Structures are given as C-alpha cells and as structure tokens.
Amino acid sequence: MVSIIIPVYNVSSYLERCIHSVINQTYKDIEIIIINDGSTDKSEDICLKWAKKDGRIIYISKKNEGLGSARNVGIKAAHYDYITFLDSDDWLEDTYIEKIINAMKSTNADIGLCDIYYVDSLTMKKNVSKIRLDANCVSVLSETSIINKIRTFAWGKIYKKKLFIENKIEYPDFTFEDIACTPILAALSERVVYVPDALCNYYRNRKGSLSNNAKNIKDIISSLKLMNERFLRFNIQDKYKLEIKKLLLGQARFAYQKWKDENSKEIEDLLIEFIEMIGKLDRDLKKFNEKKVYVINDALLQNSVKKVIFDENQLTTDINTADYFITYINHNTEGGYKRIIEVPQVSDIFDDKDIISWNIAEFIMEEL
C-alpha cells in the first residue's frame, strides 16, 4: 500500500483539483495524508469535506512551519512502506500510483519516478518533460549520474519509506528543501526504476509560490550545504564529487537566470558562496584559484568571481583559453539561447548547432 502525503498552505483555489486526482487513482490501496500547515483561507474546510467523503483520507492540522516540516509530519504519520509527495497546487494522472508502484515491485526498486507535465499557470498549456535515463531500471552503484538525472523535486516519485527512516533523512524547514534530500536519497538507493510516461502535473509559475519568491534565494545555498553535509556523513562525497559540482552549478544558474534583474546583491552573494563551495569540493582552494576562469561579459558575474579568485588575470572571455567554469552564453538566437558548459573541462562545450529554447530546470538535469 502507498501513503500519499499532501502538505497544504493557503491553496483553496487549487486544492479540489489536487484531492480529486488522488481519490480517483486506479490503484486503490492508498492512504491520503493531508497536512494543513496553518492555512488561513478555506483550505481546512475543503480538507474536512473530503475527509468525510473518503475514509482513506487522514487529516492533520498544525501550525505553520513550512513545507519541509509538513512533509516530515506526513512521513511519521504514514502507515505503509511506500510514500509519495504531492504539492497541493499540482495533480496526478489517474494511473500515477498504479504504473510506478507496479514497476517498483517488479524490480525491487527503492525509488520509482516518471516523466512530468509542466503546466503553464496562465495558459494551462502542457509540455512533457522527460527524464533522461537510458534504462528503465538503473543500478545506482553503476551510475553516479542518477543523483542529477532523478531531479531534485520531491514530488513525481514514489519512495520506499525506509530510505527516510533508516538513514534519518528529514526535510529542513526552509524553502528549496528538496535539494537537500532527493540527491542523497537517490545515492543511498540500490535501484531506481523509471516509467516513461508523463503522470504528474506541475503547475508552474503560480503567483504566491514560495519557489518564485526572490527573498528565498539564500535557502538554495542552505539546502546545498545540507546536501553536501549528508554526502560527507555517509562518506560518499568523493564518489559523487563531479555530480555534486553539477548540482551546485545547476542551482546557481537557476537562481541567476530567475532573479538576476531584481535582486543583484542577493544573487551576487549566492554566486560567491557557490564558487567557494566548488573550490572546497576540490579540497584545495588554491588549486581552484590557479585555474583560468571563463565568464561571459556580465558585470554581476564578473564582480562575483573577482571577490573569490586571487588574481583578476585569471578571468577570461576567450573560451579557448579557459580551464574551468562559469556560465552560459546569453546570445538570443531565434528565441533561444546558445549554451556553453565548462564542467569539468572546456572540452565539454557544446557546438554551435546546440540552440534550444531556454528551460533552466530541465537543461541542468538533462544535459549535464
């Protein structure tokens, strides 16, 4: 049986759609744990109404402590060996549980995941975002890139509950909390199974969403630091060092692209911390500072890098002379962007024909 954990906070406009998608699952052996995290709108009324209609719903009301805290409450309340998370403004396709749990049981996988629909909050237009896994069932021991390919989102996956309990993994009480958890959960798994169907709907760019609030930029770094501490705690940081670098780069790019125009000081601080974290992963910041660093001609990026490196002569805008990282080329070409990657070597750059529409979240997980 599967426990579906739904944290709720002031989402009365979307909650009916979410709950309806869960009770209509073709796989009926489920319990639905709804955690009301101190909502002040009509969310509680909606939850109580549905709890009366469907005996599989367990309703928990608590003071507002954030999404991570609500998920932790749901994990502790879950009675069954498999759990999945659903944000209360998102919704599931009817066969989400059935297809993933059957795949997990047939392969004895610790995590099962699927493709997702990105749904534009203004137009309701759907785009499929596919997981880039070569095989349906992946042995984690033989593919360290799984911690990136699985993506950091908590939702869109079913987990064996013991991954959380036995390894004492809890969500932190700040935003972007899943960054600190999903990669380490993947690394601690033995097998991951992938169902190549879009079964989960992610409602993007909703006004009021915590992930759209620029004030939460600092939480990205907090989550990355906690993630790194956990890889150290399990003594697997060296094994996953390159993949952790990719995660750091991906999150820095995400924040820079999303908020560079409205919060330059916060973004600059984030980039500085990010660069220092990359250096520490090499165990020798001096070694990092002997590298020739490529940056695009961007004042914010230039200033951030200058505050970390020892010698401004290390900066270059000539890709052919660069040794290390930093960013993308922002040439708008036919509505898209030309991308260049410098991790871990300049030889990894993409060629001129790689012109695509910009989707930072997909790009980092799929292309790196």
N, C-alpha and C positions, 0 to 999 in steps of 0.2 A: 504494500500500500504506500501511497505517496502523500506527504504533507505539503500543501501549497501555502506559502507564507506571504501575506499581503499587508505591508505597512500602509497606513492611511494617515494623511495630514491635509486637511482642507482641500479636498478634491471632489466635492459633491457633484460638480458638473460632469465628471468622468467616471465616477465610481460604479454606477449602474452597469455601464458597458463592461467594465473590468470584471465585476462579480458574475454577470451573466455569462461571460466567456468561460468562466471556471466551472460553474454548475452544469454547463452544457457539454463538458468534456465527454467524449465517447468512452473513456476509461473511467469507470465509476468508483473504483476502490480508492477514494481520496478523502482526506480531511482538509478543510479550508480554514486556516488560522488567520483571522483579520485582527491586526493590532492598530487600534486607534491611538495615534501618538499626540493626544491633546488637541484634536481638531476643535475649531471654534465656529465652523459653519454647520451645515446639515448632514455632514458625513456620518455622525453617530446614528441619526435617525434611519439613514439608508442601511447601515450595517445591521441594526437591530431588526429592521423589517425583513431583511433577507435571512437573518439567523432564525427567525420564526418560521420561514418558508422551507428551509433546508436544514435538516438535522446534522448534516456533515460540517456545518459552519461552527467554529469556536470563536467567540468574540471576546477580545481583551481590550480594556480601556486603560490607558496610562498617561502620565504627564508627558509633556513634550520634551523629548531628549534627543530627537534626531532619528534619521533613517537607520543608521547603524545600530543604535540601541533597540529600535523596534524589531529589526531582523534578529538580533540576539535573543530577545524575548520569544520570538517565534520559534527559533531553533530549540530553546529549552522546553517550550510547550509541545513540540512535535512528538507524536506518539510512534511514528513509523520510521523505517530505516532509510527512506529516500525523501529528500526535500527539494523543493524548488521555490524560487522567489519570483514575485510578480509585482512590479510597481503599479500603484493604483490608478495611474492615468494610461497604462498600457493594457493590452488584452491579448488573449491567446486564440489561436486557431483551434477548432474543436478536437483535432487529433493530436495536439501537442503532447499530452501525457502518454497516450497510447503508443505513439510511434517511438518516442525516446525511451520510455521505460522498457518496452519490449526489446529494443536494441541493446540496452544496458544489461538486461537479464540474459540475453543470448550470448553476450561476450564477456560477462562478469566485469563490466567497466565500472570505474569509480565515479566518472563524470560522463554525462551524455549531453550533447548540445546540437543545435540546429541552425540553419540559416534564419535570417530575420527580415522582416519588412520594416523599412524606415518609412514612417507616415508623416507627411508634412502637415503641421498643425493648422495651416491656413487653407491649403487646397485639398487636404486628405489624399493627395496623390501618393501611391505606394511605389517604393523601389526596393527590389530584393538586394540584400547584402549577403554575399555568400562567404562561408568560412573556407579559408584556403588550406584544406587538409587533403593530402594525396590519397589517403586510405580511409575507409570508414571506421576502422578500429586502429588506434595508434598506441604502441607501447611507449610510454613516457620515457623509459630508460634509454631508448634508442633515438629519441627525437627531442632534444632540449628546446627546440624552437616552439614546442607546444605551448609554453607559457606566454608567448606572444600571439600565436595563431588562435588560441582559445578566446582571446579578447578579455579585457578586464571587467566587463559588465557582470554583475552578479546574476542578473536575470538571463533568460534564454538557455538555461542549463538545469539539469537535474543532477543532484549530488547524493552520494552515499553520506548519510548524516555523520557517520563515524569519522569522516575526514575532519570535520569541525571538532567533534568531541574528543577523539583520541589525541589530536595534535594541539588542542587548546587554542583554536583559532576563533577569535571573535572580531566583529566589525568595530572599528573605532567610532568615536562619537563626533566626527566631523565629516564634511562633505567629501566626495570622491573617495569614499570609504572602501569601495570595492577594489580599487587599485591595490590596497594593502593586503587583500585576501585572495582574489582569484588566481594570480600567478603562483603563489605558494601552494594553494590547494592543488593546482594542476601538477606542480613539481612533486608533491607528496603522493600523487596517484600512481597506480601501476598502469592502468589503461584508460583511455578516453575514446568514446565512440561518437561518431558524427553521423547525424541523419541529414542527408542533403535536400531538405525541404524547408521552406520558409514557414515557420509555425508560431512565431511570436511577433507581435506588432508593437513597435517602439514609436511612441508619439513624440516627435521631435520638435524642439524649439518652442515648447509651450511657455507662454508668459507666466512668470512666477516660479518656474522650475529652478531648483537650487543649483543645478549644473550650469544655468545661464547667468548666474549672479557673479559679477566680477569680484565682489568682495571675498569670494571663496577661493581665489587664486592660491593663497598661501596653503590651503588644505591639500593641494596637489603635492606640494613638497612634503608635507607632513605624512601623507599616505605613502609616498615613495620611500621616505626614510623608514617608516614602519615595515614596509615590504622588505627593504634591504636588511633590516634587523632580523626579520624572520628567516631569511635565507642564511644569515650568519648563525642563527640559533640552531638550525638544523644542519649546519656545517656543509652546505651545498652551494655557497656563493661562488666559489671558483668554477664549479661545473657549469653554472648558469651565467657567468660574468658577461659574456657577449650579449646574451638575451636580455639581461638586466640593463645593459647600456642602451639597447634598442628601446626598451620600455621608457627609460629616462628621456631619451631623445624624442620619442613619440609624444610624451606628455608635455614636454617643453614646447614642442611645435604646436600642439593642440592649443595650449594657453596663449602662445604668442599670436597665432593666427586669429584666435577668437576675440582677444581683448586688447591687442596692441594699440588700437586707436583711442581707447577710452581710459586706460589705466597704465600709462607708460612706466610710472615709478614701480608699481607692483610687479609688472611684467619684467622690468629690469632686475629687480631683486630676485625674482624667480629664476631668471636666466643665470644670474651669478651663482646662486645655490646649486642649480643644475650642473653648471660647468665644474664646480668644485666637487660635486658628487661623482661625476665622470672621472675626474682626476684621482679621487680616493679609491675608486674601483681598480685603478692601475697600481694601487698600493704605493705609488711614488709620484707625488705631485710635481716634483722636479722633472721627472721623465716626461710627464704630460706637457710641462712648460718648455720643453725643448722641441716640441712639435711646431711645424708651420701650420697655422690655423687659417682656414678659409672662411671668410664671411662675405656675404653679399653687401653691397654698398648701402647699408642701412644704419642710420645714426644710433638707433636704440641698441641694435645688436653689437655695433662697434663699441659703444660705451660699456656694455655689459662685459664683453670679452676683455677689454682693457683693464677692468678692475680685478681680473683674476690672473692674467698672464703676467710674467715678469718683464717682458721686453716687447714693446709695441712693434718692433721689426718682425715679430712672429706673424703679424696679421698680413694676409694677402688676399687680393681679389682675383688672383690668377689661379684658376683651378688646377693648372698643370704643375704648379709648384707646391701645392698644399699637401700636408701629411695627414691631417686629422679631419675634424668635423667643421663646419657648423651649418648649415641651414639649407634652404631651398632657394632656387631662382624664381623670382616673382614676375616673370615676363608674361603678361596676359596675351595669350595667343588663341584666337578663335574661341574665346570664352573659357579657356582653361589655363593651366599653369604647367610650365616645364619644370620637372623636378630633378634635383641632383642630391645624391646621398654620399656622404663621406664617412661611413661607418662600416668596417673599421679602417678601410683604406680608400684612397682616391680611385683605385681601380674598380670600385664598386659602383661608379656613377652610371646613370642611365644614359642612353644615347639620345640624339635629337628627336627621334621619332616618338619618344615617350611623352606625348602630350595628352593629358586627360583632364576631365573636369575635376575640380578640387573637392575632395572629401577627406578631411584630415583624419578622422577617426578610422575610416576604412583603410586609408592609404598606409598608415603606420602598421596596422596589424597585418595587412595582406601583402604588402610589397617588401617590407624588411624581412 
